[in-house]
Amino acid sequence: MAYNFKKYLKDLYDWDSVLVTPKYQDDYASDDSKVRFLSAWPRFGNAGFMPALTKYSAEADVVIFHAPFFGAVEPLLWQLSFSKKKPKVLVYYHHDAVIDKGLKKYIFKFYNRFVYPYLFKKADRILCSSVDFAKNSSLTPIYNQFTDKFREVRFGVDNKKFFPILDQSVLNLFCEKYHLPSDKPLISFVGGMDISHYFKGVPVLLRAVKLLRDRGVELGKLMLVGRGPLAKDYLKLAEELGIDDVVTILSKLEDQELNIMYNVSSVNILPSWDTKGEVFGLVSVEAMATRTPVITSNIAGVRTVAEDGVSGYLFEPGNERDLADKIEKIISNKNLAEQMGEAAYQRMQANFTWEKSVESLKKVIDELL
């Protein structure tokens, strides 16, 4: 997301910006002269302590800080607290940092209770993907305290990467490659399958597919797109439910094949149940860009993506029967599916392109300069 902010601010408004990020691999290099890979030590996961960050933030008029970002928040707060030259700071809050075991559990609790509230106090603006999420989640106390600082800047999708494909032969080749029936409904899910994505709700989706089969609803395949150790658990559950013959796991696809996968889908499902991890639903917007109707959980933030009953459906989080009912409505009615797909496409184009996202971001920056 940060890279797209940088790219589109330059393309649309000719604003120069520098992206600062940890250097994850010693031999990694970028051909973009405006990306700075800083050494980080100690490292922990995707984070790492980066005191050199202040070299770049001190030269900036505006800093857009993507939170949570352990190892970068500390030098930024030092600068905001003690430096004479302080840039304007926008904190884009993506999601909570949550883990329920080990030492990280206590580290995250400390940061969530003390460090990030102090950052919000120092920030000039707090950005979020939807005000609905800010009002109805663990971020709510911060929103209530600093309401005047909050601005909505939605996530964007590159409609050059995700778009409707009219060439049926392309879709047929994809189905042949992955052994998918092209004449039966295909249901898709896209998301991480590691323990940090525990909230994705795949078991609920599998049980909903079981209900559909018990009802005699015609199904082609349920495509679970992603990778991680939980994939084995999902396959085991599918086998226990007696639906393993209609469940296939596709390892993470590159954008080109991911776009094709959305295009062959009759409906795309986002069954997440926890707002601590799921705050928006970018994969739903990607699917909408291909004229594919979506079904998402009715949770804060996620429910702002599609219009219930227009471009897709919302279902009660964790309720496999409600999810099965909504899936059946779409895959059993071709006209309804086409109408919803077109409505989804129009909604995406009007609200969720990178151009729209960066336009909102620029308005916030203009308030401060």
Secondary structure, DSSP 8 states (H G I E B T S, - for coil): -HHHHHHHHHHHH-----EEEE--STT---S-TTEEEE--SSEETTEE--TTHHHHHTT-SEEEEEES-TTTHHHHHHHHHH-SS--EEEEEE-------SHHHHHHHHHIIIIIHHHHHHH-SEEEES-HHHHHSSTTHHHHHHSGGGEEE----B-TTTS-----HHHHHHHHHHTT--TTS-EEEEE---SGGGGGG-HHHHHHHHHHHHHHT----EEEEE--STHHHHHHHHHHHHT-GGGEEEE----HHHHHHHHHH-SEEEE----TTT-SS-HHHHHHHTTT--EEEE--TTGGGSS-BTTTEEEE-TT-HHHHHHHHHHHHT-HHHHHHHHHHHHHHHHHH-BHHHHHHHHHHHHHHH-
